[in-house]
Each structure stands twice: as C-alpha cells, then as structure tokens.
C-alpha cells in the first residue's frame, strides 16, 4: 500500500498576532505575484503566436490551388473523350 505524503509541519507560533494591515500587505503581495505570473504567461502566449503566424500556411490558397488542379484534370478528361 502506498504511503501517504507527509504533511508539512505546522508553523511555529511565536505569539505574534498579525494586524489587519499586515494581512492586507501579505494579500497585496500575493496578488501582485499572481498578476505578474499571469502577465508573463500572456507574454509567452503572444510571443508564441507571433512566431507561428509567419509559418502557418494559407489554407485558403491551398484550397484554391487544389480546386484549380482538380478542374484542370477534369477538363483534360473531358477533352480526351
């Protein structure tokens, strides 16, 4: 049977009670860190999409080319009959 992962030890109580301002400051720091992480992810996505935009084939042009070649083949067959 697999062992359950060990829980982290509880924080040591130093007797200090956090004030509302301290908690708000911690929450603001955590929010800023999350916002920075989201912004970094958005930048990576934008960079990846800009890199791929030049290498993506134009599917409309490929479909037009296929249609033209197909039409040429059908015209050749009709002339041979």
C-alpha positions in Angstrom: 0.0 0.0 0.0 1.3 3.4 -0.9 2.4 5.7 1.8 0.5 9.0 2.2 2.7 12.1 1.7 3.9 13.6 4.9 2.2 16.8 5.8 4.3 19.9 6.3 5.0 20.7 9.9 2.7 23.4 11.4 4.2 26.8 11.6 5.8 27.6 14.9 3.7 30.0 16.9 5.8 33.0 18.0 3.0 34.6 19.8 2.7 37.5 17.3 -0.8 38.2 16.2 -1.0 39.7 12.7 -2.7 43.0 12.3 -5.2 43.7 9.6 -2.6 45.9 7.8 -0.1 43.1 7.8 -2.6 40.6 6.4 -3.6 43.1 3.7 0.0 43.7 2.8 0.6 39.9 2.5 -2.5 39.6 0.3 -1.5 42.5 -1.8 2.0 40.9 -2.3 0.4 37.6 -3.2 -1.9 39.3 -5.7 0.9 41.2 -7.3 2.9 37.9 -7.7 -0.1 36.2 -9.3 -0.7 39.2 -11.6 3.0 39.1 -12.7 2.7 35.4 -13.3 -0.4 35.9 -15.5 1.3 38.7 -17.4 4.4 36.5 -18.0 2.1 33.8 -19.3 0.3 36.2 -21.6 3.6 37.5 -22.9 4.8 33.9 -23.7 1.5 33.2 -25.5 1.8 36.4 -27.5 5.4 35.6 -28.4 4.5 32.0 -29.5 1.6 33.2 -31.6 3.7 35.9 -33.3 6.4 33.3 -34.1 3.9 30.9 -35.6 1.9 33.5 -37.6 4.6 33.6 -40.3 5.0 29.9 -40.6 1.3 28.9 -40.8 0.2 28.0 -44.4 -2.5 29.9 -46.1 -5.2 27.2 -46.2 -7.5 29.3 -48.4 -4.7 29.5 -51.0 -4.1 25.7 -50.7 -7.8 25.0 -51.3 -7.9 27.3 -54.3 -4.8 25.6 -55.8 -6.4 22.2 -55.2 -9.6 23.4 -56.9 -7.7 24.7 -59.9 -5.7 21.5 -60.3 -8.8 19.4 -60.0 -10.6 21.5 -62.6 -7.6 21.2 -65.0 -7.7 17.4 -64.5 -11.4 17.2 -65.2 -11.1 19.4 -68.3 -8.3 17.1 -69.7 -10.5 14.1 -69.2 -13.5 15.7 -71.0 -11.2 16.6 -73.9 -9.9 13.0 -74.2 -13.5 11.7 -74.5 
